[in-house]
Amino acid sequence: YLAGKLKCEAALVTAGASSGLTLGTAACLTVANRCDIRAIPQEVMREKNEVVVQKAHRYGYDQALIACGAKMIEVETLEQYDRAFTDKTVMAHFFNAADGGQIGREDWIAVAHKHGVPCFNDAAADMPPISNLWNYTQMGFDLVTFSGGKGIRGPQNAGLLLGKRELIEAAARNNNPYDGVARGQKVAKEQIVGMVAAIDWLLEQSDESMEKEFRDRA
Ligand SMILES: *Cc1c(COP(=O)(O)O)cnc(C)c1O
């Protein structure tokens, strides 16, 4: 239902954007290593576990990726980025609201896809505009996460992971009720219903009506 509303292949309600980062990374590790979920984090550290990221996109939420056994590989130039891909690369990570970084979204996606590697965009706080809920998946990002309790104004302990079906299915396998790295990031039925209600509400709003409300409140 959410994937249909948000114009992407598949969608998962998570326990927040940080959980979305962990589940998305676990999904990329699972698919790249063709491994059991129990191989995360320890066994994948001896196999494929490299995540390429711009130096200016490093942030506190990296911990959500590193918890899966991911090794962060920093790049600055487009040429360094192209050369950073190895047979151990599982994911390219992008921080949508980063202040710095020379490499833009389209180049970031194109180079990753040239190497057959999925691209993740953390857009946790980047709604409004409402269209951002589909702009980044339609641009080509394989995974995009949003916080449920920021601009979307859904449950504070929920979030969205949107993207390609194979990766969303792998993300779900790493979550409760299975005994993977994110078993502790359980999503209750109340959060799922809450996110659906929030998206239904949001899609009846407009960027203009929301901005007016924000200004009135301020
Ligand atoms: C807020 C935020 C997160 C974490 O979101 P939660 O829903 O609180 O887990 C992750 N990444 C970015 C960029 C954020 O702004």
The ligand as a Tripos MOL2 file, in Angstrom:
@<TRIPOS>MOLECULE
LIG
   15    15     1     0     0
SMALL
NO_CHARGES

@<TRIPOS>ATOM
      1 C1         16.9620   12.2330   12.3850 C.3       1 LIG1
      2 C2         17.9030   11.5920   11.4480 C.ar      1 LIG1
      3 C3         18.1810   10.2220   11.5020 C.ar      1 LIG1
      4 C4         17.5850    9.3230   12.5620 C.3       1 LIG1
      5 O1         16.2180    9.3000   12.4940 O.3       1 LIG1
      6 P1         15.3220    8.5250   13.5960 P.3       1 LIG1
      7 O2         13.9930    8.4260   12.9240 O.co2     1 LIG1
      8 O3         15.3520    9.3680   14.8160 O.co2     1 LIG1
      9 O4         15.9670    7.1920   13.8250 O.co2     1 LIG1
     10 C5         19.0400    9.6760   10.5650 C.ar      1 LIG1
     11 N1         19.6170   10.4390    9.6210 N.ar      1 LIG1
     12 C6         19.3870   11.7700    9.5350 C.ar      1 LIG1
     13 C7         20.0620   12.5600    8.4620 C.3       1 LIG1
     14 C8         18.5260   12.3940   10.4360 C.ar      1 LIG1
     15 O5         18.2870   13.6980   10.3270 O.3       1 LIG1
@<TRIPOS>BOND
     1     1     2 1
     2     2     3 ar
     3     2    14 ar
     4     3     4 1
     5     3    10 ar
     6     4     5 1
     7     5     6 1
     8     6     7 2
     9     6     8 1
    10     6     9 1
    11    10    11 ar
    12    11    12 ar
    13    12    13 1
    14    12    14 ar
    15    14    15 1
@<TRIPOS>SUBSTRUCTURE
     1 LIG1         1 GROUP 0 **** ****
